[in-house]
Amino acid sequence: DPKTRQMLNPKLVEEILKVSRELGYRQNAAAYSLKTNRTRTIGVVVPDITNPIFPPIIRGIEDALGEQGYLAILGNTDSNSERERELVDTFISRGIDGIILASVERVDEVVSQAQSEGTPIVTVNRRMEDATISSVVHDDDGGIRNMLTHLVSLGHRRIASIAGPQQLSTGAQRHAAFLRHRDALKLETDEQLIVFANAYREADGERCVEELMARGADFTAVVCANDRLAIGAITALNRRNLRCPDDISVTGYNDMPMVDKIAPPLTTIRIQQYEMGKQAGSVVCKMVEQGTETEPSHITLPVELVVRSSTQAVSSPKSSK
């Protein structure tokens, strides 16, 4: 047991492990479960495993769980609430000790009910309005504030927003932060500059830019609620022969892997993907060990503005605006 191994003399531990390997010994998980009423497994639910933000989060979760002798079992919902319900029910029926969810909506009855029935639950990257559910998230307000401040420093005043899905905490909080800091910075408040994505996918970023153009919206920059929306936005601008950043600056959020390699490299907000996963893993292990009667834990990690080539000054000699 990794948790109790440190209580033994290291030389004794190594000798025991050596003999175990020679004998081909493996712990009987079923017998362990019967004795302890635990399986030392944690269910991990993500909305879209193809989204590059999630592998670093999952790696952090696995590392934290491994340090405590737990194993992660992964499930993918494809952003489908019914699929989430099936996964949660399956995990519980198989006797998992806790669940980490990156798929939750702001109001998620499946998750609230599972915890009320005694399953330790932690949400990661998103949080619920139910404050009894522990969460590990990032400072979305600070991230949007930093991004708008950056754009204002470049001379942008008419800034469009591609907001994320409002049933998700990331979409709602980043949108609320955009409105709050837009007003604080005395930027244009034209509601025609705001459009909502239905999903965090490139195709929605493209659709949202086309909607802005169809409205005749006039803007020099667009703030996107995540990197995938930003990639889609740049694709749509290119299709209309509008260059980023020469004609319109584009920003993302998350700093997912490879956005520094696209053309142009994306200005974005960097979140601590691995650390967020590791913190979530540690929290759920603590809940399993101490019981769900412990106070919920809400961790908010700091973010960082990463300036790359997808933003430039309005007054730049290259600018056509």
Backbone bond lengths (Angstrom), bond angles and torsions (degrees), N, CA, C in turn:
res aa  C-N    CA-C-N  psi(-1)  N-CA   C-N-CA  omega(-1)  CA-C   N-CA-C  phi
1 D - - - 1.461 - - 1.528 108.47 -
2 P 1.351 118.83 116.58 1.462 121.22 -179.08 1.518 113.31 -56.63
3 K 1.342 117.55 -26.67 1.469 120.26 -177.65 1.524 112.27 -73.87
4 T 1.346 116.39 -35.45 1.465 119.62 -176.51 1.520 113.05 -102.25
5 R 1.336 117.01 -8.43 1.457 120.64 -177.73 1.524 112.06 -58.19
6 Q 1.348 116.22 -35.29 1.462 119.95 -177.23 1.528 112.62 -66.91
7 M 1.322 117.28 -13.95 1.458 120.66 179.34 1.531 111.84 -79.05
8 L 1.338 116.68 -12.71 1.456 121.45 -177.61 1.521 111.29 -101.51
9 N 1.317 115.80 158.91 1.461 121.54 174.88 1.530 109.02 -62.81
10 P 1.347 118.50 128.84 1.468 121.30 -177.97 1.526 113.47 -53.65
11 K 1.336 116.93 -38.34 1.468 119.65 179.81 1.529 110.89 -65.83
12 L 1.338 115.70 -37.97 1.462 119.83 178.00 1.524 110.71 -66.34
13 V 1.340 115.96 -40.84 1.467 120.67 178.44 1.520 110.17 -59.47
14 E 1.328 116.65 -47.67 1.458 120.83 -178.73 1.522 111.51 -62.41
15 E 1.329 116.57 -38.75 1.463 120.23 179.62 1.530 110.99 -66.23
16 I 1.343 115.63 -41.40 1.468 120.02 178.37 1.526 110.63 -63.27
17 L 1.334 116.38 -44.25 1.461 120.71 179.97 1.522 111.01 -64.08
18 K 1.334 116.00 -38.89 1.465 120.34 179.66 1.521 110.74 -62.08
19 V 1.332 115.82 -47.53 1.463 120.16 179.28 1.529 110.70 -63.78
20 S 1.339 116.50 -39.31 1.466 120.77 179.49 1.519 110.87 -60.84
21 R 1.346 116.34 -43.07 1.461 120.22 179.64 1.529 110.60 -65.09
22 E 1.323 115.60 -41.58 1.469 119.60 -179.78 1.522 111.75 -62.97
23 L 1.323 116.22 -36.16 1.466 121.29 -179.22 1.528 112.84 -86.09
24 G 1.348 115.88 -7.21 1.460 119.59 -178.01 1.514 113.05 70.16
25 Y 1.341 116.42 29.11 1.469 120.52 -177.15 1.524 111.36 -75.45
26 R 1.318 115.47 136.97 1.464 122.41 171.37 1.519 107.95 -134.20
27 Q 1.322 114.87 138.85 1.470 118.10 178.78 1.518 109.93 -63.34
28 N 1.310 117.40 136.59 1.455 122.89 176.94 1.527 108.40 -82.72
29 A 1.347 115.00 104.64 1.464 119.46 -175.27 1.521 111.75 -62.87
30 A 1.336 116.26 -36.39 1.467 119.47 -179.11 1.524 110.77 -65.62
31 A 1.337 115.81 -42.49 1.464 119.52 179.07 1.520 110.96 -66.23
32 Y 1.344 115.69 -39.98 1.466 119.99 178.59 1.523 110.12 -61.33
33 S 1.337 115.40 -42.12 1.461 120.17 -178.86 1.523 111.58 -64.31
34 L 1.336 116.76 -40.77 1.463 120.18 179.09 1.524 111.43 -63.76
35 K 1.324 115.74 -37.12 1.462 120.36 -176.91 1.524 111.97 -75.06
36 T 1.332 116.59 -39.91 1.468 120.77 -172.20 1.519 113.85 -104.44
37 N 1.347 117.20 -11.75 1.461 122.49 -174.20 1.527 110.96 63.25
38 R 1.334 116.44 27.18 1.461 122.46 176.25 1.520 109.67 -135.39
39 T 1.332 115.43 150.07 1.466 120.35 178.37 1.525 112.19 -106.98
40 R 1.320 116.62 -7.43 1.470 123.26 -175.89 1.528 110.85 55.35
41 T 1.329 116.05 36.95 1.461 122.09 174.89 1.524 109.24 -124.41
42 I 1.328 115.55 144.80 1.466 122.68 178.70 1.521 108.31 -125.71
43 G 1.327 116.88 126.50 1.457 120.45 175.43 1.521 110.68 -77.23
44 V 1.325 116.93 136.59 1.467 122.48 178.16 1.525 107.77 -123.66
45 V 1.324 116.85 121.30 1.462 121.99 -175.66 1.523 109.59 -116.39
46 V 1.344 116.70 123.49 1.462 121.69 178.14 1.526 108.81 -120.79
47 P 1.343 117.71 154.35 1.461 119.64 -177.71 1.517 114.07 -80.38
48 D 1.349 116.97 -27.18 1.467 119.79 -175.61 1.521 109.10 -160.55
49 I 1.320 117.18 100.44 1.457 121.16 -175.57 1.528 111.64 -67.05
50 T 1.345 117.90 -17.80 1.465 119.97 178.05 1.522 112.21 -78.90
51 N 1.332 117.46 -11.87 1.465 121.02 176.40 1.529 108.49 -72.70
52 P 1.342 118.28 119.99 1.472 121.01 -174.23 1.521 115.15 -60.90
53 I 1.320 118.48 -13.51 1.465 119.62 179.69 1.529 111.72 -71.11
54 F 1.334 117.56 -25.76 1.463 118.80 -170.31 1.532 116.04 -82.32
55 P 1.332 121.00 -34.60 1.476 118.16 177.32 1.528 114.67 -53.99
56 P 1.350 120.92 -44.10 1.470 118.66 176.50 1.527 112.94 -64.30
57 I 1.332 116.87 -35.42 1.469 120.16 177.38 1.524 109.87 -64.52
58 I 1.329 116.26 -45.77 1.464 120.50 -179.87 1.522 110.76 -63.13
59 R 1.338 116.99 -39.33 1.467 119.74 178.38 1.528 110.63 -61.10
60 G 1.328 116.61 -42.06 1.460 120.13 177.51 1.515 111.81 -62.43
61 I 1.339 116.16 -41.85 1.465 120.38 177.83 1.527 110.26 -61.29
62 E 1.329 116.28 -47.98 1.468 120.10 -178.21 1.521 111.92 -61.06
63 D 1.330 116.72 -41.18 1.464 119.44 -179.94 1.527 111.26 -64.04
64 A 1.336 116.13 -43.56 1.471 119.59 179.54 1.525 111.11 -65.02
65 L 1.326 116.59 -42.83 1.465 120.00 179.70 1.524 110.88 -65.49
66 G 1.338 116.21 -42.13 1.455 120.23 -178.98 1.512 112.85 -60.60
67 E 1.327 116.42 -36.87 1.463 120.53 178.72 1.522 111.89 -63.04
68 Q 1.334 116.16 -25.48 1.466 121.12 -178.89 1.529 112.34 -103.31
69 G 1.339 116.15 6.31 1.460 119.41 178.01 1.512 114.88 81.70
70 Y 1.342 117.20 22.38 1.460 121.37 179.09 1.529 110.50 -108.59
71 L 1.320 115.76 158.44 1.456 123.23 178.95 1.524 109.58 -120.01
72 A 1.338 116.72 138.03 1.464 121.28 178.23 1.523 110.51 -91.03
73 I 1.330 116.09 138.59 1.462 122.49 171.99 1.522 106.52 -118.35
74 L 1.332 117.07 122.22 1.465 122.35 -170.16 1.520 112.39 -97.61
75 G 1.342 115.00 139.28 1.457 121.48 173.50 1.518 110.05 -134.42
76 N 1.337 117.39 144.88 1.465 123.74 -177.70 1.527 109.35 -118.16
77 T 1.340 117.20 130.72 1.473 119.93 -175.64 1.522 114.35 -98.18
78 D 1.341 117.56 -14.80 1.471 120.53 -171.74 1.527 110.84 54.78
79 S 1.339 115.49 33.68 1.471 122.82 179.09 1.527 112.18 57.89
80 N 1.320 116.21 31.92 1.461 122.25 -179.70 1.525 108.81 -110.63
81 S 1.328 116.92 119.01 1.463 120.87 -175.04 1.525 112.23 -64.85
82 E 1.332 117.47 -33.40 1.463 119.88 178.56 1.525 110.55 -68.48
83 R 1.329 116.17 -37.63 1.459 119.85 176.49 1.532 110.33 -65.15
84 E 1.332 116.89 -37.07 1.464 120.07 176.30 1.525 110.24 -61.23
85 R 1.322 116.42 -44.07 1.469 120.67 179.21 1.532 110.09 -58.90
86 E 1.334 116.71 -44.87 1.463 120.76 -179.42 1.523 111.25 -61.95
87 L 1.334 116.55 -42.74 1.462 120.05 -179.21 1.524 111.67 -65.33
88 V 1.333 115.99 -44.82 1.467 119.76 179.98 1.523 109.95 -61.39
89 D 1.331 116.89 -45.23 1.470 120.36 179.35 1.529 110.95 -62.21
90 T 1.338 116.22 -41.63 1.466 120.15 -179.38 1.518 111.17 -65.49
91 F 1.322 116.35 -45.00 1.463 119.96 179.18 1.531 110.87 -59.03
92 I 1.322 116.05 -46.23 1.468 119.75 -178.11 1.527 110.71 -65.04
93 S 1.338 116.76 -41.47 1.468 119.89 -179.41 1.520 111.59 -65.71
94 R 1.324 116.91 -24.46 1.467 120.73 179.08 1.523 112.41 -90.58
95 G 1.322 115.76 3.39 1.453 119.78 171.85 1.511 116.10 81.76
96 I 1.332 117.88 23.60 1.468 118.58 177.35 1.529 109.49 -59.91
97 D 1.326 115.37 156.13 1.469 119.88 -176.77 1.525 112.79 -88.21
98 G 1.324 118.46 -19.36 1.455 122.25 -179.42 1.517 109.61 -171.88
99 I 1.333 116.60 170.89 1.464 121.39 -178.74 1.524 109.40 -135.74
100 I 1.332 115.65 136.68 1.463 122.64 170.90 1.519 107.05 -112.40
101 L 1.322 117.01 125.97 1.464 120.67 -176.91 1.520 111.87 -120.94
102 A 1.342 115.49 129.38 1.459 121.45 171.30 1.523 110.40 -106.48
103 S 1.326 116.01 5.77 1.466 121.30 -171.48 1.519 114.06 -103.87
104 V 1.334 117.90 -0.87 1.465 119.74 -167.93 1.524 113.50 -70.66
105 E 1.321 114.83 149.66 1.454 121.94 168.79 1.523 108.22 -93.28
106 R 1.331 116.26 170.25 1.470 119.90 -177.22 1.523 111.14 -59.87
107 V 1.323 116.50 -38.80 1.467 121.98 173.86 1.522 106.44 -117.02
108 D 1.318 116.57 115.00 1.465 121.35 -173.49 1.527 108.51 -138.03
109 E 1.329 115.75 94.06 1.464 121.05 -174.49 1.524 112.40 -63.84
110 V 1.333 116.79 -31.95 1.466 120.07 -179.66 1.518 110.47 -60.69
111 V 1.326 115.92 -45.22 1.458 121.21 -177.33 1.526 110.60 -70.39
112 S 1.328 116.69 -45.53 1.467 120.03 179.55 1.521 111.30 -59.29
113 Q 1.343 116.66 -41.48 1.459 120.24 -179.42 1.522 110.68 -67.18
114 A 1.341 116.59 -41.29 1.469 119.92 -179.30 1.524 110.93 -60.63
115 Q 1.337 116.32 -41.76 1.463 118.04 179.73 1.530 110.79 -70.45
116 S 1.322 116.98 -38.41 1.467 119.38 -179.77 1.524 111.31 -62.91
117 E 1.336 116.11 -23.40 1.463 120.70 178.84 1.521 112.06 -89.37
118 G 1.344 116.46 2.29 1.454 119.45 172.90 1.508 117.30 109.40
119 T 1.334 118.56 3.67 1.460 120.63 179.14 1.523 109.99 -87.37
120 P 1.336 118.95 122.03 1.470 120.53 176.02 1.530 110.31 -64.05
121 I 1.331 116.66 128.61 1.461 120.92 -176.29 1.521 110.14 -133.41
122 V 1.342 114.84 138.83 1.464 122.30 174.18 1.523 107.52 -132.74
123 T 1.325 117.23 134.88 1.459 119.92 172.88 1.524 108.83 -98.85
124 V 1.327 115.36 147.26 1.458 120.54 -177.83 1.526 109.16 -129.98
125 N 1.325 116.87 136.10 1.468 125.38 -177.88 1.524 112.58 74.55
126 R 1.309 118.07 -29.69 1.461 123.01 175.07 1.523 108.77 -126.44
127 R 1.327 115.60 157.51 1.464 119.39 175.16 1.519 109.09 -130.61
128 M 1.319 114.69 163.50 1.451 121.05 178.92 1.520 110.71 -104.84
129 E 1.322 116.50 161.24 1.457 119.98 174.76 1.522 110.85 -71.18
130 D 1.325 116.80 -21.79 1.462 122.37 175.03 1.527 108.22 -71.82
131 A 1.328 116.48 102.20 1.471 121.36 -174.05 1.519 113.34 -71.09
132 T 1.329 117.55 -6.26 1.466 119.09 177.23 1.526 111.70 -80.27
133 I 1.330 117.17 -9.55 1.465 121.87 179.26 1.523 109.05 -93.02
134 S 1.319 117.51 118.57 1.467 121.91 -179.57 1.527 110.62 -62.51
135 S 1.340 116.17 151.16 1.463 120.00 -176.84 1.521 111.44 -148.56
136 V 1.334 114.94 152.88 1.464 122.52 170.61 1.523 106.39 -129.92
137 V 1.328 116.51 112.69 1.460 121.90 -175.33 1.528 109.44 -135.29
138 H 1.336 115.07 -171.02 1.459 120.65 178.35 1.526 110.95 -121.10
139 D 1.306 115.27 167.76 1.460 122.46 -177.60 1.526 109.78 -78.94
140 D 1.331 116.44 81.89 1.461 120.92 -178.26 1.519 111.88 -64.25
141 D 1.319 117.11 -37.63 1.463 120.19 179.04 1.525 110.29 -61.91
142 G 1.320 116.64 -47.56 1.458 120.23 179.81 1.512 112.45 -64.67
143 G 1.332 116.86 -36.14 1.458 120.10 179.78 1.515 112.39 -64.66
144 I 1.327 117.19 -46.75 1.468 120.44 179.15 1.525 110.63 -67.00
145 R 1.330 117.01 -38.85 1.470 120.04 176.84 1.526 110.58 -58.74
146 N 1.322 116.99 -46.48 1.463 120.66 -179.44 1.523 111.71 -63.63
147 M 1.334 116.45 -37.99 1.458 119.21 -179.10 1.524 111.18 -68.91
148 L 1.327 117.73 -44.74 1.462 119.84 178.97 1.524 111.14 -64.93
149 T 1.314 116.79 -39.07 1.468 120.20 177.56 1.522 110.41 -61.53
150 H 1.317 117.07 -40.53 1.470 121.76 177.07 1.527 110.60 -60.89
151 L 1.332 117.14 -47.30 1.464 120.15 -178.47 1.524 111.59 -65.54
152 V 1.316 116.39 -39.46 1.470 120.02 177.57 1.524 110.33 -62.51
153 S 1.325 117.14 -37.61 1.472 120.65 179.24 1.522 111.48 -64.25
154 L 1.345 116.46 -21.12 1.466 121.54 178.10 1.527 111.74 -92.86
155 G 1.331 116.91 1.63 1.455 120.95 176.67 1.515 115.50 95.55
156 H 1.321 118.17 5.93 1.467 120.70 -179.50 1.528 110.31 -77.88
157 R 1.328 115.94 134.02 1.465 121.41 177.73 1.534 111.65 -123.95
158 R 1.324 115.80 -35.00 1.469 120.11 177.18 1.533 107.65 -99.09
159 I 1.318 114.66 95.96 1.462 121.52 -173.55 1.526 109.13 -114.56
160 A 1.325 116.06 120.33 1.461 121.08 177.81 1.525 109.98 -83.63
161 S 1.321 115.23 160.88 1.467 120.89 179.35 1.521 110.16 -131.98
162 I 1.335 115.97 126.77 1.462 121.13 167.55 1.519 105.87 -102.06
163 A 1.331 115.35 99.35 1.465 121.19 -175.33 1.520 110.48 -82.29
164 G 1.328 116.07 151.45 1.457 121.25 178.69 1.516 111.86 -79.37
165 P 1.327 118.04 173.83 1.469 122.35 178.90 1.526 110.81 -55.93
166 Q 1.313 116.73 129.43 1.458 120.52 -172.72 1.529 114.19 -78.78
167 Q 1.321 117.91 -10.65 1.464 119.37 174.92 1.520 111.61 -80.38
168 L 1.345 116.35 -7.33 1.460 121.97 177.91 1.519 109.58 -103.82
169 S 1.321 117.30 142.80 1.467 120.22 -177.44 1.521 111.62 -61.61
170 T 1.334 117.48 -36.80 1.465 119.32 179.77 1.521 110.81 -64.18
171 G 1.324 117.08 -41.32 1.454 120.06 178.78 1.514 112.00 -66.84
172 A 1.333 116.83 -46.63 1.463 121.08 -177.36 1.522 112.04 -67.61
173 Q 1.328 117.54 -44.11 1.461 120.33 -176.12 1.525 112.14 -71.56
174 R 1.324 117.09 -38.25 1.467 118.77 178.42 1.523 110.92 -69.90
175 H 1.329 116.78 -34.84 1.467 119.37 176.73 1.524 110.56 -67.35
176 A 1.330 116.90 -45.24 1.468 120.26 178.40 1.523 110.52 -60.81
177 A 1.331 116.56 -38.92 1.466 120.44 178.85 1.523 110.67 -66.25
178 F 1.338 116.98 -38.70 1.467 120.24 178.03 1.520 110.34 -60.09
179 L 1.323 117.20 -48.35 1.465 120.54 -179.81 1.525 111.20 -62.11
180 R 1.316 116.42 -44.09 1.466 121.56 -177.32 1.529 110.96 -62.75
181 H 1.310 117.16 -49.25 1.466 120.01 -175.29 1.527 112.08 -81.34
182 R 1.326 117.15 -25.03 1.463 119.76 170.97 1.516 110.01 -60.21
183 D 1.331 116.33 -45.56 1.459 120.47 180.00 1.527 111.08 -68.92
184 A 1.333 116.75 -40.51 1.469 120.16 -179.25 1.523 111.43 -63.59
185 L 1.340 116.19 -32.95 1.468 121.07 -179.53 1.528 111.84 -89.36
186 K 1.354 115.76 1.13 1.466 122.12 178.07 1.535 112.09 58.63
187 L 1.327 115.27 44.27 1.460 120.95 176.50 1.522 109.85 -86.48
188 E 1.334 116.06 170.48 1.457 121.00 177.82 1.528 109.84 -58.16
189 T 1.329 116.36 135.22 1.467 120.92 -176.69 1.528 112.02 -108.47
190 D 1.319 116.94 23.73 1.459 122.20 179.07 1.534 109.86 -63.23
191 E 1.327 116.97 116.42 1.466 120.52 -178.35 1.522 112.21 -68.11
192 Q 1.338 117.70 -15.12 1.463 120.65 175.27 1.525 111.74 -67.33
193 L 1.327 116.40 -12.59 1.461 120.93 -179.25 1.528 112.57 -88.04
194 I 1.330 116.98 1.37 1.466 120.54 -177.75 1.524 109.70 -115.76
195 V 1.322 115.84 129.91 1.461 121.40 177.42 1.528 107.94 -137.54
196 F 1.328 116.37 149.35 1.463 121.00 -173.30 1.526 111.50 -111.21
197 A 1.319 115.58 131.25 1.463 121.42 174.01 1.524 109.51 -82.74
198 N 1.314 116.25 147.78 1.462 121.08 175.84 1.522 112.14 -88.87
199 A 1.335 115.57 -21.02 1.467 121.16 -179.46 1.519 108.36 -153.70
200 Y 1.335 116.00 157.14 1.463 120.97 178.46 1.528 109.75 -83.89
201 R 1.310 116.75 68.40 1.455 121.14 -178.35 1.522 110.41 -136.78
202 E 1.346 115.11 156.18 1.460 120.79 -176.65 1.525 111.78 -57.92
203 A 1.332 116.54 -40.54 1.460 119.88 -178.50 1.520 111.62 -59.67
204 D 1.319 117.41 -34.78 1.461 120.24 178.44 1.518 110.89 -72.14
205 G 1.335 117.62 -34.17 1.459 120.24 174.95 1.518 110.90 -61.53
206 E 1.330 116.16 -41.59 1.466 120.67 177.32 1.524 110.37 -63.28
207 R 1.334 116.35 -47.72 1.465 120.46 -178.99 1.519 111.73 -59.33
208 C 1.328 116.22 -40.81 1.462 120.02 -177.24 1.525 111.53 -66.82
209 V 1.326 117.69 -38.91 1.466 119.82 176.55 1.526 110.04 -64.71
210 E 1.322 117.17 -41.79 1.465 120.01 178.42 1.526 110.60 -61.94
211 E 1.328 116.78 -36.48 1.463 120.24 177.99 1.522 110.82 -66.58
212 L 1.327 117.12 -42.04 1.465 120.67 176.80 1.524 110.66 -59.92
213 M 1.324 116.25 -43.77 1.461 120.63 -179.30 1.527 111.26 -66.34
214 A 1.328 116.23 -39.30 1.462 120.13 179.64 1.521 111.39 -64.14
215 R 1.328 116.55 -29.97 1.464 121.00 177.42 1.523 111.96 -76.07
216 G 1.323 116.66 -13.67 1.457 120.12 -174.35 1.511 112.39 75.96
217 A 1.328 116.58 23.30 1.467 120.87 -178.78 1.522 110.84 -64.53
218 D 1.326 115.84 137.02 1.462 122.18 179.80 1.529 108.52 -107.73
219 F 1.328 117.10 115.62 1.466 120.56 -178.19 1.525 109.66 -149.81
220 T 1.327 114.84 154.75 1.472 120.19 179.06 1.518 112.16 -108.63
221 A 1.330 117.10 -9.95 1.463 121.40 179.15 1.520 108.82 -151.27
222 V 1.334 115.61 154.16 1.459 120.44 176.20 1.523 108.86 -134.26
223 V 1.329 114.90 127.00 1.465 122.49 177.63 1.525 107.69 -96.00
224 C 1.322 116.36 120.70 1.466 121.48 -178.82 1.525 110.04 -104.11
225 A 1.326 116.29 144.59 1.464 121.22 -174.42 1.516 113.35 -73.10
226 N 1.336 117.79 -15.60 1.467 119.08 169.26 1.524 109.76 -157.14
227 D 1.323 116.34 174.36 1.463 121.03 -173.86 1.520 112.59 -67.52
228 R 1.322 117.57 -36.78 1.462 119.56 -178.51 1.527 110.98 -65.61
229 L 1.319 117.04 -38.15 1.464 119.98 174.96 1.521 110.28 -63.57
230 A 1.338 116.68 -39.07 1.466 121.06 179.89 1.525 111.10 -64.29
231 I 1.325 117.26 -41.32 1.468 120.76 178.12 1.521 110.08 -61.97
232 G 1.323 116.65 -42.43 1.455 120.19 176.65 1.516 112.28 -64.27
233 A 1.340 116.27 -38.45 1.464 120.49 179.04 1.525 110.76 -62.43
234 I 1.325 116.93 -44.24 1.468 121.03 179.49 1.526 110.32 -63.20
235 T 1.328 117.02 -39.58 1.467 121.15 177.67 1.519 111.03 -59.99
236 A 1.333 116.88 -45.01 1.465 120.92 -179.74 1.524 111.36 -66.26
237 L 1.328 117.09 -39.25 1.467 120.21 177.78 1.524 110.52 -63.42
238 N 1.331 116.36 -43.61 1.469 120.00 178.71 1.520 111.13 -59.82
239 R 1.316 116.17 -39.05 1.459 120.83 -179.62 1.525 111.14 -63.11
240 R 1.312 116.39 -27.98 1.465 121.39 178.34 1.531 112.00 -95.71
241 N 1.330 115.85 13.14 1.473 121.75 -179.57 1.523 112.58 60.75
242 L 1.319 115.68 30.68 1.460 121.60 172.57 1.524 107.64 -104.24
243 R 1.325 115.78 126.71 1.461 120.25 -174.14 1.527 111.39 -93.64
244 C 1.307 114.50 139.79 1.469 121.83 172.86 1.523 107.60 -106.97
245 P 1.336 117.96 122.69 1.473 129.60 8.73 1.528 114.11 -100.70
246 D 1.363 117.95 3.45 1.466 119.32 -172.79 1.523 112.38 -57.16
247 D 1.332 116.23 -41.46 1.460 120.20 179.18 1.531 111.91 -96.46
248 I 1.310 115.96 -45.26 1.469 120.92 -178.19 1.527 109.44 -141.11
249 S 1.316 116.27 127.94 1.463 121.21 174.66 1.528 109.28 -80.21
250 V 1.332 116.02 144.51 1.467 121.58 -178.78 1.526 108.84 -131.40
251 T 1.332 116.08 136.45 1.469 120.41 177.94 1.523 110.48 -125.86
252 G 1.326 115.05 153.53 1.457 121.45 178.11 1.517 111.67 -117.14
253 Y 1.325 114.64 -162.38 1.470 120.91 178.61 1.525 107.82 -158.20
254 N 1.311 117.36 130.26 1.470 128.35 176.05 1.518 112.44 119.27
255 D 1.347 118.34 -33.03 1.465 121.88 -173.19 1.525 109.94 55.43
256 M 1.319 115.46 55.64 1.461 119.61 179.09 1.526 109.32 -69.57
257 P 1.328 118.15 159.94 1.461 120.90 -178.67 1.527 112.42 -53.94
258 M 1.330 115.40 137.84 1.466 125.68 172.94 1.526 115.18 84.66
259 V 1.333 120.17 -3.47 1.466 118.03 179.43 1.527 111.89 -71.98
260 D 1.327 116.93 -11.23 1.461 119.78 173.12 1.521 111.46 -82.74
261 K 1.351 116.99 -5.53 1.464 121.52 -177.54 1.521 112.70 -105.97
262 I 1.333 118.24 -10.51 1.462 119.87 -179.08 1.522 109.50 -76.93
263 A 1.334 117.03 171.91 1.458 121.62 179.42 1.528 109.42 -114.55
264 P 1.338 117.69 115.67 1.466 126.58 -6.43 1.534 110.63 -80.72
265 P 1.338 117.37 158.16 1.469 119.85 173.83 1.528 110.00 -54.33
266 L 1.331 115.77 137.62 1.465 121.02 -166.71 1.525 113.63 -88.33
267 T 1.331 115.46 127.77 1.466 121.08 167.28 1.525 107.51 -73.14
268 T 1.325 116.72 130.32 1.462 119.36 -171.54 1.524 110.82 -155.62
269 I 1.308 115.62 178.14 1.462 122.25 173.15 1.524 107.72 -105.07
270 R 1.320 115.84 123.16 1.466 120.24 -179.20 1.521 110.26 -87.02
271 I 1.327 115.41 122.62 1.459 120.32 172.20 1.529 108.44 -103.30
272 Q 1.319 116.20 157.63 1.465 121.05 -177.41 1.532 109.21 -88.10
273 Q 1.307 115.59 82.28 1.461 120.66 -171.72 1.530 111.93 -62.53
274 Y 1.315 117.27 -52.19 1.470 120.89 -179.03 1.526 110.78 -63.29
275 E 1.333 116.86 -46.49 1.461 120.83 -177.93 1.525 111.00 -63.27
276 M 1.334 116.87 -37.36 1.456 120.42 178.04 1.529 110.59 -60.87
277 G 1.337 116.18 -43.92 1.453 119.98 177.49 1.516 112.25 -64.25
278 K 1.329 116.01 -41.82 1.464 119.35 -178.44 1.526 111.03 -65.14
279 Q 1.326 116.15 -41.02 1.469 119.44 178.20 1.527 110.76 -63.68
280 A 1.331 116.74 -41.30 1.468 119.89 179.45 1.523 110.65 -63.01
281 G 1.341 116.53 -40.96 1.458 120.17 177.67 1.514 112.12 -61.98
282 S 1.324 116.19 -42.11 1.467 120.37 179.65 1.523 111.54 -65.19
283 V 1.345 115.88 -40.89 1.469 119.87 -178.69 1.523 110.98 -64.41
284 V 1.345 116.90 -45.01 1.466 118.25 -177.42 1.530 111.03 -67.27
285 C 1.336 117.53 -35.70 1.475 119.64 176.56 1.529 110.84 -62.96
286 K 1.319 116.07 -40.81 1.464 120.61 178.46 1.524 110.57 -62.89
287 M 1.335 116.12 -41.11 1.462 119.78 179.41 1.527 111.16 -64.85
288 V 1.331 116.53 -39.65 1.464 120.17 179.27 1.522 110.22 -63.38
289 E 1.331 115.96 -44.03 1.464 120.40 -176.32 1.530 112.37 -71.88
290 Q 1.343 116.00 -36.96 1.461 119.47 -174.17 1.523 113.21 -98.11
291 G 1.334 116.73 -13.51 1.458 119.58 -179.92 1.517 111.95 96.34
292 T 1.320 116.35 153.26 1.463 121.39 -176.50 1.524 113.33 -71.72
293 E 1.333 117.25 -6.56 1.469 118.41 178.19 1.521 111.43 -75.46
294 T 1.335 117.99 -8.60 1.463 120.56 177.65 1.523 109.99 -66.12
295 E 1.319 116.20 153.68 1.461 121.36 -179.79 1.529 110.33 -62.24
296 P 1.344 117.88 140.82 1.466 119.54 177.99 1.524 111.04 -62.75
297 S 1.310 115.21 147.40 1.462 121.47 -178.94 1.523 109.02 -110.23
298 H 1.336 116.87 128.40 1.464 121.40 178.15 1.526 108.38 -123.66
299 I 1.319 115.96 110.65 1.460 122.33 -176.55 1.521 108.99 -110.74
300 T 1.339 116.32 128.45 1.464 122.07 176.34 1.521 108.35 -118.27
301 L 1.316 116.45 117.00 1.459 121.91 -177.36 1.526 110.60 -92.38
302 P 1.332 118.23 147.76 1.466 121.30 178.51 1.526 111.68 -72.10
303 V 1.323 115.38 158.98 1.467 121.97 179.85 1.523 109.42 -120.71
304 E 1.328 115.44 172.19 1.468 120.37 -177.15 1.527 109.99 -139.47
305 L 1.321 116.89 131.98 1.462 121.71 173.49 1.522 109.18 -75.11
306 V 1.328 116.83 127.28 1.464 122.06 177.60 1.526 107.59 -117.05
307 V 1.324 116.47 110.12 1.463 121.54 -176.94 1.523 109.41 -92.26
308 R 1.333 115.04 123.01 1.466 120.85 176.04 1.531 108.61 -127.50
309 S 1.312 117.36 -152.41 1.470 120.48 -168.35 1.520 115.31 -92.39
310 S 1.334 119.05 3.04 1.466 119.48 -179.16 1.522 112.79 -85.48
311 T 1.338 116.73 -0.88 1.467 120.78 174.88 1.516 109.18 -127.02
312 Q 1.320 115.59 143.86 1.459 120.66 174.38 1.524 108.98 -154.26
313 A 1.311 115.49 167.97 1.462 121.40 -176.79 1.521 111.07 -67.50
314 V 1.313 115.32 143.04 1.458 120.71 176.88 1.518 110.33 -60.64
315 S 1.326 115.89 -34.85 1.466 121.00 -177.03 1.521 113.44 -85.29
316 S 1.355 116.78 6.15 1.460 120.03 179.86 1.518 110.09 -58.09
317 P 1.333 117.98 142.96 1.460 121.19 178.66 1.521 112.95 -56.22
318 K 1.359 117.32 -27.47 1.457 120.62 -179.33 1.516 112.37 -80.06
319 S 1.317 115.80 -16.88 1.456 119.12 -171.53 1.516 111.36 -68.91
320 S 1.329 116.17 139.13 1.459 121.04 176.30 1.511 110.80 -98.74
321 K 1.328 116.36 1.68 1.465 119.98 179.33 1.517 110.15 -97.05
